[in-house]
Amino acid sequence: MRLVGVGLRGLVLGLVYGFDFVWRRRWILKFPIIQRPLFYSFKRGLPLSVRQALKLSTVAFIFSTVLATFLPDQCKRKSTVWQFVVQLFYLYIGTSAISFCWELSHHLLQVVHTRRFSFAPAQGSAAAETNPTEMLLEALEQSNPRSLMQYLAYLDLCMVSESNVEPWRRAAFFEETGETYRRIVSVCLRPLEQLTSKLGEGLEGTSGDKSESLAQQLNSPTDTHLDLKLHEALDDFQVCTWSSRTLAALTARSHQEDRYGVAQLTGCNTEVVSTLLSTVIAVEACLGKKTSPQPAQLIGPASIRWATTSAGRRDGLSIALPKKRGGVIYDKAFAMADVLRTSIYQIISAFEVDMQANAKAFVLDKNWVKDGKPLYGTRDILVQKLMLFLGFNAN
């Protein structure tokens, strides 16, 4: 009957590990910022696996020991105090070893599944000479949304755009017709446009004269419908990050590597800058920043445009959401805003001379901000935001 106690401890360990796995949503893959060799990535996770295994086995050991005291006497093993202590020690070592094996397996799957996969034919082959980007474009356009194949395709595209590991693949993006570059920009703009649209829908509830009732709702300890919408909008954070980085890298590199000028002639540069500006404004609204078109008299020292405190309105964009620091929505929005600002500054740094000349000639908005109503905000707000970035005053 002593196996009853061992089975009870195994059951408690499985329940604790399963609860932790579900509560922390550990089935979601976390792609590393920097790709390292396979063995090095696996070795980096060993200390974390040991700590997590010890933590879970300790919790399970305490719970199982407490539950074992309520077992009937016939299910308990008669032993001395020393034998009882040794038995507990062996049980703790056993549960720790089992937890460590589970953590190691989970970490191995994370490392293997988040490795970069190159969506390109072998260099020097006939396909690499004729159409080296078709495999990548098919994976981006035809793969199921939020599938592993789609994530790996966006990761591969981002690494090709940012690094010089495979410059021959990036050179193929700027082919003469401009069709390839237009398709790549389109698949990267799509996640950002969806993010901006969802954020706009989530922030629409803050408009009108309902600011007081909204403040009461936001002060509620429970999640509101607005919080759920914003959380859903930021749920695809990883793909949006890769898309923003890819767009910024390709736009900046087009200044030197685009021999045919397809980035400018197809209007992709204007589309990219307008979308990034609109998205960063929407994300900053989630962080509680007030953004509204400012008249000339409100421009302060160093050309900084001071914000006003008018009523919340989606078109006016003076929405302020007092999100709690450290919350899931705030953390994702803060990280996304940082990526978007860095992307815009990367483009500004590459085209600074041209943009400064356009600003002096009062044609900056015509060359870098598209006509019509943007996804979020107004065209005037986008132009003012671009001027802040051009003066390196946006933060």
C-alpha positions, 0 to 999 in steps of 0.5 A: 500500500505504500505505492498509494503515497508515491502515486499521490505525490506523482498526481500532485506533481502532474497537477502542479506542473499542468496548472503552471503550464496552462496559467503561464501559457507556456505552449506559445513559442517565444522567438529569441531576439538574436539567433544563436547556434543551436547548442548555445541556445540549448545551453543557455536554458539549462539554468532556467530549467533547473530553477523552474524544476526545483520551484515546481517540485518544491511546491508539489512536494509540500502539497503532497506531504500535507495531503499524505498526512490525511491518508488512512493508517493502512496506506502509510508505511510504518517507519522510524523518523530517520527512515521517514526523512530519508524517504522524503529526501528520495521523493524530493530528488525524484520529483525534481529529476522528473520536473527537470526532464519535463523542463528540458524537453519543453526548452528543447522544443522551444529552441528547435521550433524557433530556429530560423528556416531559410525560405530560399533555393540553394545559392547557385541553383537555377531557381536562385538565379531566376526567382529566389523570392517566390518560396518566401512570398508563397509562405508569407501569403498562403500560410495559415494566419498565426501558424508556425510556417508564417512565423518562420517566414516573417523571421526569415524575411526580417533577418534577410532585410536587416543583416548581410548574411544573404545579400543576394536575396535582399538584392532580388527584392529590388528587381526592376519591375517592382512587383516583388518589393510591392508584395513584400511591403504589402505582407508586412503592412498587413499586420500593422494595419490590422493592429492599428484598426483593432486598436482604433476599434478598442479606443473608440469607446473612449470618445464622447462625453463618457469620460467619467464612466470610462474612468470608473470602469478602468478603475475597476479591478476586473477586466473591461470590454475595452481591455479585452479588445486591446489585449486581442489587438496586441496578441500578434505582437511578434509578427508586428515587430518583425514587420516593423523591423523589416519595413524599416530595414528595407526602406532605409537600405533602398536609399543605397541598394535600390538601383531602379528606385522601385521603393519610391516610384511604387509609393511604398516609402510613403505607404510605409512611413504613413502606416508606421506613424499611424500605428505608433500614434495608436499604440501611444494612445494605449499608453496614455499619451495625449496626441492632438493636432496643435496650432502654431502658437502652441509650439514651445522651445526646441520646436516641441509641440505641447499637448492639450487636454481636450476631451477624448476623440478618435479623430482628435486623438487626445485619448488618454488611457491610464493603464497600470504599469506592469500590466500585460497590455501596458508591457506589450504596448510599451515594447511595440511603441519602442520598436515602432519609434526605432523603425521610424528613426532608422528611416529618418536617419537614412533619408534625413538630408532629403527630408530636411530639404523637403521640410524647408520646401514645405513638401514633406507631407506630400512626399512622405505622408499619403493623401486621405484619412489614415487608419488612425488619427488625421493627416495633420497629426501624422505630419506633426508626428513626422516633424517631431521624429525629424527633429529627434524629439519623439519619445 
